[in-house]
Amino acid sequence: MSLHRLVAFGIAASVLGSGACAAPEPSEPARAEAAVAAMSEVQLAMTLQAAAEATARKLPLAVDRFTTLTAAQYEAGQKTLVFRYDVSAEVDKEELKAHAVRANCASPRFAAAFRRGVRARHLFATPGGMLEIPIAQDDCRTADRLPATKRELPPPARPSAPADRRGLDRV
C-alpha cells in the first residue's frame, strides 16, 4: 500500500466507514456532508469514539512495508482523532505532511467531519524520532497547493534503531 493511502486507510476507511477510500460516487460528497451535518454534537462524538475503538481492535495493522498503524483513539474534549504509527524508514517531514493532508481531505466523510471542527493528529515513531502531523479544516483549504509527493516511503537508509519517543517534532 502506498504512503498516500496511509492516512486515508487509517482514518477514512476504518474510522468514518467503509468505502471512504474507494473512488466516491458523484453523490458521495453530498451524502457524506448531509450525514455528518445531520448529527448532533453528541452523535458525532459517539460515532467517532466507536469508530476509533473499532479501528483499535484491528491493530497493529501493516499499512505498507515500512509503516504499521499501532493505535487509534478519539479525544472527545479536543474533537480529535489520534493515530499512532511505527515507521521503519527515515521520512521527509514535508512530504509526509503533504500525503497526510491530501489523504484526509480527499475523503468526503472526513472532510465533512473537519467542517464540523473535528481534527486529526498523526503521530509517527520514526528512526529519527517522533513526528506529529495535525490536520484541521484550514489544511484542507490549502491541500491543492502542497508540493507533489512520492508514492511510497523510501527504503531505510540504515538499520532502524528504536525511535526516541521523548522528543516530538511537529510538522
TAQUI-V657523 format. One record per residue. N is the residue number from 1. PHI is phi in whole degrees, -180 to 180 (999 if undefined). D_CENTER is the distance of its C-alpha to the mean C-alpha in Angstrom with 1 decimal. Layout:
N,PHI,D_CENTER  N,PHI,D_CENTER
This chain:
1,999,14.4  2,-78,13.5  3,-61,10.9  4,-63,9.9  5,-90,9.0  6,-50,7.0  7,-75,3.5  8,-61,5.8  9,-66,7.5  10,-61,5.6  11,-105,5.0  12,-60,7.6  13,-73,10.1  14,-83,10.3  15,-91,9.6  16,-105,11.2  17,115,13.7  18,-69,15.1  19,86,15.5  20,-69,12.4  21,-90,11.8  22,-73,15.6  23,-60,17.5  24,-70,18.0  25,-69,21.7  26,-55,23.2  27,-94,23.2  28,-60,19.6  29,-58,18.3  30,-67,21.4  31,-66,21.2  32,-63,17.6  33,-59,18.7  34,-64,21.9  35,-64,20.4  36,-71,18.0  37,-65,20.9  38,-77,23.4  39,-75,21.7  40,-72,23.3  41,-59,21.3  42,-67,22.2  43,-63,21.2  44,-62,17.7  45,-62,17.3  46,-65,18.9  47,-64,16.7  48,-67,13.4  49,-62,15.2  50,-64,16.5  51,-67,13.4  52,-64,11.7  53,-64,15.1  54,-64,15.3  55,-64,12.2  56,-60,13.6  57,-68,16.9  58,-91,15.7  59,-92,14.7  60,-74,15.1  61,-134,13.6  62,-71,14.2  63,-92,11.6  64,-152,14.1  65,-71,17.3  66,-115,16.0  67,-126,12.7  68,-127,12.5  69,-78,10.0  70,-112,12.4  71,-156,11.5  72,-146,9.8  73,-154,11.6  74,-117,12.3  75,-99,14.5  76,-60,16.8  77,-62,18.8  78,-101,16.0  79,51,14.3  80,-130,11.0  81,-89,8.3  82,-118,8.1  83,-125,6.6  84,-116,9.2  85,-131,9.9  86,-105,13.4  87,-124,14.2  88,-93,17.8  89,-129,18.2  90,-67,18.5  91,-130,15.9  92,-84,16.5  93,-58,14.6  94,-68,14.9  95,-66,14.0  96,-63,10.8  97,-64,10.0  98,-59,11.4  99,-61,9.3  100,-62,5.9  101,-63,7.9  102,-61,9.7  103,-65,7.3  104,-67,5.9  105,-74,9.5  106,-76,11.1  107,-78,10.4  108,-57,13.6  109,-69,12.6  110,-71,9.5  111,-59,11.7  112,-65,14.5  113,-66,12.8  114,-58,12.1  115,-65,15.8  116,-91,16.7  117,95,15.4  118,-72,12.2  119,-126,9.8  120,-124,6.4  121,-134,7.1  122,-109,5.9  123,-114,9.3  124,-114,10.7  125,-89,14.3  126,-114,16.0  127,-58,19.8  128,-90,20.2  129,128,18.6  130,-89,15.5  131,-119,13.0  132,-118,11.1  133,-124,8.8  134,-86,9.1  135,-135,8.3  136,-140,11.0  137,-54,13.3  138,-59,15.3  139,-66,12.7  140,-68,12.8  141,-65,16.5  142,-111,16.6  143,-59,14.1  144,-73,17.2  145,-100,18.8  146,-73,16.4  147,-66,18.1  148,-62,18.1  149,-129,16.2  150,-75,17.1  151,-86,15.9  152,-146,15.5  153,-58,15.6  154,-72,19.3  155,-65,21.4  156,-59,22.0  157,-76,24.8  158,-152,26.3  159,-56,26.1  160,-81,23.1  161,-98,24.2  162,-57,22.4  163,-69,20.1  164,-79,21.6  165,-83,19.5  166,-78,21.8  167,-89,20.6  168,-135,17.4  169,-100,16.9  170,-91,14.9  171,-96,13.9
